[in-house]
Structure formats: structure tokens, C-alpha cells
Amino acid sequence: MLTRLFLILAMLALPSHFADAEATQPTPETEGGLYERIVPSLVAVQWTWTYEYGRMDFVAAGVVVRDDGLIAIPMQAADPGVPDVQMGDFKIIIPSREQHDEQEMEAVFQGRDERGDLAFVKPKETSGRKWTPVKFEDVPVNIGDRVSSVGMLVKSSGYRPFLSGGIVGGTLRGELPTFIVTSGRLAAVGAPVFNDRGQAIGFVNAQPRTMHLLHATGGRDAEFFNNPLAALSILQFRPRLFVPAREFLMCINDPPTPEKQLEYPWVGAALTGVDKDLAEAFGLQDQAAIEVSDIVPNSPCDKAGLKTGMKIVKFDGQPLERGDTPGDISRRLTRRVQRLKPGTVVTLTVMSEKDKPPVELKMTLEKRPVRQNELPRYWAEDLGFSVRDITFHDTYTRKQPPDLKGVLVALIRPQSPAASARLENEQIIQSVNGVPVVNREQFKTDYEKLRAAKPKDAVVFVVLTQDGQTQTIRVEPPQ
């Protein structure tokens, strides 16, 4: 009780450099009306990561975005590095609003949507509940516009909602056109953003140096949230950035479902934004361009006829979007391609030499290779490590052939025999006791036979390190 009282008093007495500027606050009528209207749309989403030797719980801020109870959370809160099969026990937490106690209901994870960096959950059963969604709108946002947001405090503060706002002061032209609020701050990550007419125009997504969780168990996060001043710390370092609604409306209208996960397209090339000097050499002043720096054999780019060193100057007949740095140009094009579907035919306008006119090449987008979070793991419990199959990304970053055989070490339990023998994450196991490893399923079968026959014998692995070196590692089982 004393902690909560201290928190409330601290909120009221925040230093001036953390408090919102008085001139940027909505009028009392707007403030009260917006707050009361939006609070029923805010919920917390809890889920459990059950990994090989333990479990951790996470809670993130969510906002109801559809009448059927669809809830959006920042994608970073559903860690993209965690295997899908290890995520479970999703719950929607409806915070106490003084009229009733905190409520929990089971939920189903719908999936992650990389097109707008969101993840979605839905209630398992609605039980006739009437949801109050936030209806986001693609509304122009101008410099000088006043904006407000309603977010939630952390779990230890009862997920209490609060309102904050500021003035739109500028635009960052990075991978996403994110608006920066320079006068005042926004409420918290996961908060919807509104203009002075009460229209939902944006969302505060995860961003550097801001907390995107409301609670976590295990590791540094647990230490932070167990601190009675956690909520005050978050209040002092609230975000200034939000993403306009046009960048994620397609995600709300066409979200993933458990039955139909999204398929992302792939071009199969490394793309680099052209800097000023190279642009001048090719006569591309004041024009955004991308250089093809590497091409994967038999990829869509390779089949379309692109060559290393070519300069892409248009996509589907339109000039490329500029960014604040040359790297932003390629990232913005990647984001644009990501919102298309595999099988889509696109037109690339490219230059191969500075004295030759550009030519158009047709390219058919293909389905992106499997990612690590889509793969199951096998847990070798006696030695304390798990493995998964190798992905295209694993071989490409190591400059290895795409048909490389073996399994990748995904997790090692601290102080386990594997850790003592200095087996490391991201190493690729290529043989066990002299027997070549093909894939996870074969590794599982052979390993279990080996341990059943010789449970006390040491196991010798030949591994490929990330820098391409081969090592032999002998692991002694617990006696």
C-alpha cells in the first residue's frame, strides 16, 4: 500500500524535465473524455516461455483492435527468437478498474506479423463479452499537431492507465516513417496515439531504451520489475516516438491465424544503399538507388537476371524511397517487398553501367526460407544442450554451402557437462563419435540409441564454429 501511495505521489511530483509541458496537454474536457473512452480498450497479455530446462512468464501491454477481441501487442514482446512451439499459456488480463476485480481469460496466440512489427492474440472464448476496440485511421500527421496517448503502468502498479501527450516535432525517415514528439512524452510502449480530434492515428511500438514489457520472471528483467520503483523508472524514460497507423493497418485487417500463418516473400540478394560519391559517379544525384552486393544462386534475383554491382533505381516503375542514411533506402525497399505475397511479379529498373540507359527486369517473389523460430528443437538432457536443424540464414552468414549437413546448437544449460566441455551456442555439430550428422531427426535417433547403449561413456562431437573452423569436443556425462 505504501509503495503504491509513494508511486502516485511521485507521478504527481515528477521533475519538470520528465513532466509533460503544460501547453501540450489536452483541454480538461478532451483529456477526461479520451481517457474514459480508451481505458476499456487496454489490456495486458501474459504468456509463458517453456524452454528446455525452465520457464519464464512475460506480460506486455495490449490494445483491442477489433470487435471480435483481436488484441495487438508489440512484436518484440513475443520474442521473435523464441521457437513458436515453446510459447504457450496465453492469457488476457483485464485490469481492475475499481468497479470490478482484475479478470483473466484464456487466449490463443495468432502469430507475429513482421509487416508492422506486431503480434496478435484472441480470447479463446468470448462468453458474450462486448469488446471496445480502438479503430485506427490513416489520418495525415503534421508538424505541430498535438497528440495524446493512453498507456499502462507495470504489473506491480496494478496496470493502472495514464494519459500523456506532446507536440509532433519532426519525422525520422528510417525503415519506418516514425514521428518524433519533441515536446512532452507519450505514455508507454503499447499505447495507442490520438490527435486532438480523438482519432487513433498511431501506436507506440517497441524502441531502443524503452521497456516493452510490463512484467517478466527470470534474469535482469525480474530484478528490474521486483524493484518497487520500477514504474517510476519507466515513467521517467517514456518514449517519444510512434508509428503512424498507415504502417500497420494492413496487419489488423489481415492478421495471421493459427491455421494460416503469414508467408513472406524473398528476393535472395544483399542490397546496399548507394552513397553520395557512388551516386555521383553513376549520374544518380538527388535520386535514391540501391546496389546489388551479393546474389544467392537460384534465388528470385538470380533468376531475374540481376548481377552483382547493378544499381536498382526504381521498383514497379516508382522511384525508391529516401531515408536519413543510405542504409535506410535498402531497408525501406525490403519493408515494401515484405508486404507483398510470394508469387507476386515485380519490375526492377536497374543500371549496369553509368553510360548505359537503365533496363527493366521482371522478378517473381518466392517464399522466404524457414526461420529458426519455426523449427522444433531436440533436448539432450543428460549433457544439457539442445539442437535444431540448420536454416538458410545459418549457412549464408557462415559462407557455407546451402546443403550443409548437421545440427545447430540452440541452447546450453549453465554448468552442464556441455557447458563444462565448452560446447557453444551457434556451433554446428557435424558428427557424433565419428558418425556424420544429417539433420535433427537423425541426430535424435542416433543419440538416443548411443546413450541407451553407453550412458556413462564420453561423447565426441566434431563441430563447425561460426568463423568456419572445425573443432573436436569431448563431453563427459554426469557420473
N, C-alpha and C positions, 0 to 999 in steps of 0.2 A: 504494500500500500504506500509506504514511504517512497519507494523507488518511483512509482507512478506519479505521486504528487510532485517529487523533485523534477521528473521529466516534464510535466505540464508547466511547472514554473519556469523551467529552463527554456521551454519553447517560447514562452511569453517574453522572456528576457534575453533572447538571442542578441549578440552584438550587432551593431549596425551593418558591419560588412557581411554578415550572414543573413540578416533580415531582408525581406523584400522592401524595395523602395516604396514609400507611401504613395507616390504619384502613379505607380504602376499597378496598384491594386484596383480590382473592380469596385464599382459602387456597392454600397451595402446591399441594395436590392438584388443586383446581379450576383453578388457573392453568395448570398443566402439561397437564392433560387437555384443557381447552378449546383451548389454543394448538395442540397437536398435532392435534386433530381438525379445526380450521378452516383451518389453513395450506394444505392441499391444495386448498381451495376458492377461494383468492385468486390472481388472475392480473392481468396488465397487458394493456391493449388499446391498440394503436397504429393510427393512421390518418393518411392524407395528404390535405391540402387542396391540390389543384392548381388554382390560380386563374389569372387571365388572363396574368400575366407572371412567375409563380414558383410555388413550392410550399413548404409548411410541414408538418412532422410533429408529431403530438401523441401523448402517451401518458397514459392515465388508469387508475386502479385499477378493477378489475372483480371481481365475485363470481359464481361459478357458482350458478345458482338452480334448474336443472332437470337431470334425469338425461340429457337429450339434449345437454347442453353449452351451453344458453342462458345468456348472461352479461349481467348488468346493470351499467351504469355511470351516473354522474350525467349527466343530460341536458345540463347546461352544458358538459360535456367534449366533446360533439358539438355544437358551437356552433350554436344554432338559427338564427342569421343567415346561415350558410353554405349556399349552394344545394346541394340533395341531389346533383345531377349532378357537383359538384366534389369530392365526398368519395369516397375510394377507397383501395385497397391496405390493407384492414383486416387486422390480424394479432393473434393471441392469443399473448402471451408468457407462458410458464410459467417463473417464475424458478428459478434454481438453488437447490436445497435440500441442497447439499453432496453428496448421493448421486449427482446427475447434473448435467450442464451445463444452462444455460438453453436452452429449446426455443421454437421459433416454429412456428406453423401458420397457414395462410391462413384468413380468416374472412369472413363475409358480414354486412353491416350490415342489421339487421332493421328499424330505424326508431326514431324518437323517440316517446315516449309522454307527452304533456303531462298526462295524468290523474294521474300520480305523479311527474313530473319525472325520468323515467328514459329511457335509451336502451339498445338491446339489440343484441348481435351473437351469431352462432353459428359454430362451426367449419365450414369448407367440407366437409371430410371428417373423420370421427372416427377412421378407421383402427383401429376396435375399442377405442379408448381408453375407459376407465371413468372417468366424471366423478364428483366428490364434491360434490354440491350442498349449499348451505345451505337448509334448509327453514324459511322464515319462518312465524311463527304469530301469529294475532291474540290476544295474551295481554294482559290488563289490566296497566297500569303504574301503580304507586302512588308517591306521595311517600315517600321514604325507602328505596326499593328500590335495591339495589346492582346496577350494570350494568357489563359489561366489553365491550371491542371489540378486534378484531384487524385491523390495517391494515398498509399497506406504506410503506416509505420510497421516496425518489425513485430514478430510474434510476441516477444516479451512485453510489448506495449499494447497487446490486445488487437493488433491490426487496425488501430484507430485511423480513420481517414483524416486527411487535412488538405487544405486548398492553398495553392501558391501560384504566382504568376510573374510576368515581366513583359518586356517590350522586345519584339523581333528586331535584332540589330544587324543581322548580316546572314549570308549564305555560305556554307562550305561546299565547294564543288569537288567532293571526293567521289568514292564509289557510289554513295547515295547523296542526293542534294539535301543535306541536313541543315536546318535553320539553327542559327545560334542566338540565344537570348542573352543579351548583354546587360540588361537592367533587371535585376531580380532573378530568381531561380525558379525552376519547375519543381513539382512536388517530389517525385521519386521515379525510379525505373519501373515501368509497367503502368504508368499513369496516362490516361487519355488527355489530349490537349484541346482547348476550345478557344475560339475567337470571342470578341466582345458581343457577338450576337448569339452565343451559345451553341454554335455549330462545332461538331467534333472534327477537327482539321488535322490531327496528328497523334503520334504515340511516342512516348519516351522509351526508346529501346535501350538495351544494354550498351554501355560505352565505357571507355577507359576511366579508371579511378572512381568509378561509382559502383556501389553494391547492387547486384541484380537479384539477390536473394533476400528473403525475409527471415529465414532460419536455416540452419544446417547442423548436422551432427558429424563429428569427426574432424580431425585436423585443425588448421588455423581458423577455419570458419566457425567451428564450435567454440573456440576460445573467444572469438570476437562476439558472437551472439550471447555468450554467457556473461558478458560484461554488462552490468546494469546501465551503463551509459551508451550502449550500442545505438539506441535510437537517436540520442543526441548527436552522436558522431555522424550518423547518416544525414541528419538534418543540416549539419554544418557543411557537408560536402555534397549538397544536392546537385543534380545535373542541370546543365544549361541548354542542352541540345534535344531536339525532337525531329522525328521523321514525318514528313507530310503524308497525308492519307493516300495520295495517289500511288505511293510506292508500295502499299500493301493491300489495297482494296481487292485486287485480284485474288489474294490469298484467302480473304474472308469469303469471297463469292465462290471460290473453287478450292476448298481446303483438302488436305489429304484425309483419308479414312483408313481404318484398319484393314478393310477389304481392298482398297485401292490406294496404294502409296504413290506418290508423285514420281514420275520418270523425268530425269533431267537430261538435256542434250549435251553433246560433247563435240568439240571440233578437232581435238588431237594436235594442238600446236602450242608452243610457248610464244606469247605475244608481249612485245615491249613497246611502250610509248616512245615515239620519236622525239628526241630533244631538239633544242633550238638550232644547234650547229648542223646536225644531220638534216633537219628540215630545210635549212637554207641551201645546203648542197643539192637537194633534190627539187628546189624551187617550190617548197611547200610552206612558205612563210604565211603566218596567220591562218594556218589550216591544221587541224588535228590529224595525226597519222600514227599508224602502228606498224612496227617492223616485225616480221615473222623470224624469230630467232632459233626455233627448233621445230621439227615436224616429226610426229610419230609415224613410223611406216604403217601403211594400210589404214590410216585414220581418215576421217572425212576431209581434212585439209589436203592430205596426200592424194586422195582420190580426185579431189577437185583440181589438182594441178598446181597448188601453191608450192613455192620453193623458198628455202631459207634465204633471207635477205630482201624478199619482196616487201613493199610498203602498201599496207591497206589504207585507202583514203576515203572510201565510202562503204556503207553497209546498207544493202537493199536500196541503193540509189540516194541515200541520205548522208550528209557529212557526219563524221564521228563527233561525239560529244566531247567537249573540252573538260579538263579538270584543273585543279590547282597545281598539279605536278604532271610530268609526262607519264608517270606510272598510273595516274588516275584514268587516263584515256583507255588503256587496255582493261582496267578493272571495270570501267563503266560499260565497255562493249561486252565483257564477259557476263556482266549482270543482265544486259539486254538479251544476250543469247540464252541465258539461263531461263528466261521467261517464255521461251518458245518450246515446242514439243519435238521430241525425236521424230524424224521423218520430214520435218519442215525443210523446204528448199529455199536457201537464201542466196543473194547475189553479192559478191565481194568485188569492189573496184580496186584494182591493185596496179602498182608501178614496179617494174623490174629494173629499169634504168632511168636515169634522170632525163635523158634526151628522147625517150620514147613515150608516146601517149599511153595513158592507163588503159587496161583491158578489164573486161568483166568475166568473172569465173562463177559458175554455179556450184553450190556445195549443199549436199544433203546431210542434215544433222543426224547423228546417231545417238543411241542411248549411252549415257555415261557409264564407264566401268564401275564395278561394285566398290563400295567404300567399306572401311573397316567396321563401322558400327552396324553394318548389315550382316556381318559374319558371326557365327557362333564360335565359342572357344572350347578347348578341352583342358581340364584341370588335372595336372599330375600332382595329386595331393601329397604323396609321400615325400617328394622332393620340393614341393612348394612353388610351382610355376605353372602358367597356362600358355597355350599356343593357339594360333588361328591360321587360316590359310593366307597366302600371300596375295596382295592386291596389285593392280597395275601401278598404283602410286608407289608402292614399296619398291618395285623393280625400276621404275622410271627415275626416282630420286637417287637410286644407287647406281644408275647407269648399267643395270644388269639386263640380260635378255628377258623379254616378257614371258617366256615359258620356263623361267627359273623354278626348279623344284625345291620343296622344303616347307617348313612351317615357321612362322614368326613368333618370337617370344613376346606375349602381350602383357604379362603381369608376373611379378615375382614377390612372394611373401617375404617381408623383412625377417632376417635371422633364420631363414630356412636353409636347408642344405644347398639349394640352388644359389641362394644369395652368398653363402659362405664360399662356394666354388667360383664366384664371380661370373656366373651367367648373368647377362644383362638384357634389359628390355630392348626390343627392336632388333636383336640379333636373329639371324635366320639359321635354324637347325637343319643341316643337310644330311646328316647321318647319325644313327644311334648304334653304338657297338659295331660299327662297320657296315651296317645295313642302310642303304640310301633311303631318304625320306621323300615321299612324293607329295602328300597333302595331309591335312588334319585327320581325316578319317582313317587313312592308312597308318599314320603315326599313333593314333589312339589304339587301334587293334594290335599293332606290334608291341607297343609299350606295355599294354596291359598283359599280354602274353609273357613278355620278358619279366615283368615284376612278379607275376604269379609263379613263375618257374624259379626265379632267383631274387627273392625280395631283399636279401642282405648284400647283394653284390653292388659294386660301384657301376655307374653308367657313364659311358664315354660319348660325348657329343662332339661332332665337328660342326662349327658354326661359322657363318659369314658375318663379319662386323659391318657397321654402317659405312665404313670407309673402304670396303671391298677386300679386307684382309681375312684370311682363314685362320681359325684358332681351334685347338683341341682342348676341351674342358672335361675334366673328370669330376663327377659329382658322387660323393659318398652318402648313401641313405642313412637315416637315423637308425642307430643300433638298439 
